[in-house]
Amino acid sequence: MTFAFEFDQLNNSLRSVLQKSLSPQAFQWLEGEGETIKKKNDVAKFNIAFVAMPRKSGKGPIVISDEESTQLSAIRKNFTVRGWTCDRLARVWLLMMLPAEPKEKYISTIENLFLSAEMSELVALYSSLPVLAYPESWRKRCAEGIRSNIGQVLEAVICNNPYPSEYLDEIAWNQLVLKAIFTDKPILEIIGILDRANKTLAESLSDYAHERWAAHREVNPLLWMCVGPFVDNRIFSDIQRLFASGTELEKQAAALVCSETKFSGAKALLDQYPQLKKDVEQGVISWKTIADKA
């Protein structure tokens, strides 16, 4: 499998967004560079254009409608460019213009970019993972991105990026979620976070909460959103603690966990807090409402 989506449809949709977002001169330049790279597979020319992009495209926000955004995520599941800058999108589109054959040249060209990239280039490169050819080939590169200490780069890997949940193994995926919590990233913007919840992650999150408590530090209430299906005796004692001495948001999180788990005693515990139970059942309390207040 070369691409995991309808390449021409996505390419044309992104091109349309760029045409609206860039000046006529910048778009003409980008389109010309893209066509030349596509026809000649000239790595040197591609590298020059990739580096020069902000000077040509500018760094202003892209212009995209709700309809276009919906169309993009329909062509490439969960893919979004909302909030991107012109240079970020233009670089991703230029990457899509690289010929995917021969495979070795394609992969080495992109890998070399990762090795020499500065911050905004890395943001574009990690943002491009969902639309690159040979998606299985970028697992290690994605896992490497999780270890970045550059906030914008880390957000490009973690936030609104469908690639990690689709291709990372469990160990790397758990590292991504934990890193998001460690660095206070918007957890609800992790695509697939509930679908890829697992027992090992739940145990690690509980361990982290215990470390924070021991140091008399706060715990993000969204930490508990991945533990519901994996509540055991130890995690249940954590939930009891949240009800007994947690903040209002932590109590809400505890109520949500009790509503999501089949662990013995959880329903009875929630019954002790009828208002919280009612708010959960009526949708007044959700992980989103907690995120909005956290």
Residue pairs with C-beta under 8 A, 6 or more apart in sequence:
1 134
1 135
2 100
2 133
2 134
3 100
3 131
3 133
3 135
4 76
4 135
5 75
5 76
5 77
5 79
5 131
6 75
7 96
9 75
10 72
10 75
10 76
10 79
10 96
10 131
11 93
11 96
11 97
13 68
13 71
13 72
13 75
14 72
14 81
14 89
14 92
14 93
14 96
15 31
15 93
16 68
17 62
17 63
17 64
17 68
17 81
17 89
18 27
18 30
18 62
18 86
18 89
18 90
18 93
19 27
20 63
20 64
21 60
21 61
21 62
21 63
21 64
21 86
21 89
22 30
22 57
22 58
22 86
22 90
23 58
26 56
26 57
26 58
26 86
29 56
30 56
30 57
30 90
30 93
30 94
33 45
33 49
33 94
34 93
34 94
34 97
35 97
36 42
36 45
37 45
37 46
37 49
37 94
37 97
37 98
37 99
38 97
38 98
38 99
41 98
41 99
41 105
43 105
43 109
46 94
46 98
46 109
47 113
49 56
49 94
50 91
50 94
50 95
50 113
50 121
51 121
53 87
53 90
53 91
53 94
54 87
54 120
56 90
57 86
57 87
57 90
58 86
58 87
59 85
59 86
59 87
60 85
60 86
61 83
61 84
61 85
61 86
62 81
62 84
62 85
62 86
62 89
64 81
64 82
69 80
69 81
69 82
72 79
72 80
72 81
73 79
73 80
76 130
76 131
76 162
77 162
78 130
78 162
78 191
78 192
79 130
79 131
79 162
80 160
81 89
81 92
82 160
84 127
87 120
87 124
88 120
88 123
88 124
88 127
91 121
91 124
91 125
91 128
92 124
92 127
92 128
92 131
95 110
95 124
95 125
95 128
95 131
95 132
96 128
96 131
96 132
98 106
98 109
98 110
99 106
100 106
100 133
100 134
103 133
103 134
106 133
106 134
107 134
107 137
110 125
110 132
111 141
113 121
113 125
114 122
114 125
114 141
117 125
119 150
119 152
119 153
120 152
122 145
122 148
122 150
122 153
122 156
123 152
123 153
123 156
124 156
126 142
126 145
126 153
126 156
126 157
126 161
127 156
127 161
129 135
129 138
129 141
129 142
129 161
129 163
130 161
130 162
130 163
130 166
132 138
135 163
135 166
135 167
136 167
138 163
138 167
139 167
139 168
139 169
139 172
142 157
142 163
142 164
142 167
142 168
142 172
143 168
143 172
143 175
145 153
145 154
145 156
145 157
146 154
146 157
146 158
146 164
146 172
146 175
146 176
146 179
147 179
148 154
148 157
151 183
154 179
154 183
154 185
155 185
157 164
157 176
158 164
158 176
158 179
158 180
158 185
158 189
158 190
159 185
159 186
159 189
159 190
160 189
160 191
161 191
162 191
162 192
164 172
164 173
164 176
164 190
164 191
164 192
165 173
165 190
165 191
165 192
165 193
165 195
165 196
166 192
168 176
170 196
170 198
170 200
170 201
173 196
173 201
174 198
174 200
174 201
174 204
176 190
177 187
177 190
177 193
177 201
177 205
177 226
178 201
178 204
178 205
178 208
179 185
180 187
180 190
181 187
181 205
181 208
181 220
181 222
181 223
184 220
186 291
187 193
187 220
187 222
187 225
187 291
188 222
188 287
188 288
188 291
193 225
193 226
194 225
194 226
197 226
197 227
197 228
197 229
197 230
198 230
199 230
201 226
202 226
202 227
202 229
202 230
202 231
202 235
203 230
203 235
205 223
205 224
205 226
205 227
206 227
206 234
206 235
206 238
208 219
208 223
209 219
209 223
209 238
210 238
212 218
212 219
213 219
218 247
219 250
220 294
221 246
221 247
221 249
221 250
221 252
221 253
221 290
221 294
222 253
222 287
222 290
222 291
222 294
223 253
224 238
224 239
224 242
224 253
224 254
224 256
224 257
225 253
225 256
225 287
227 235
227 257
227 261
228 256
228 257
228 260
228 261
229 260
229 261
229 262
231 239
231 257
231 261
231 263
231 266
232 263
236 263
236 265
236 266
239 254
239 257
239 258
239 266
239 269
240 269
242 250
242 251
242 253
242 254
243 251
243 254
243 269
243 272
243 273
246 253
246 254
249 290
249 293
249 294
251 273
251 276
252 276
252 279
252 285
252 289
252 290
253 290
255 270
255 273
255 276
255 277
255 279
255 280
255 285
256 280
256 285
256 286
256 287
256 290
257 266
258 266
258 267
258 269
258 270
259 270
259 277
259 280
259 281
270 276
270 277
270 280
271 277
276 285
278 284
279 285
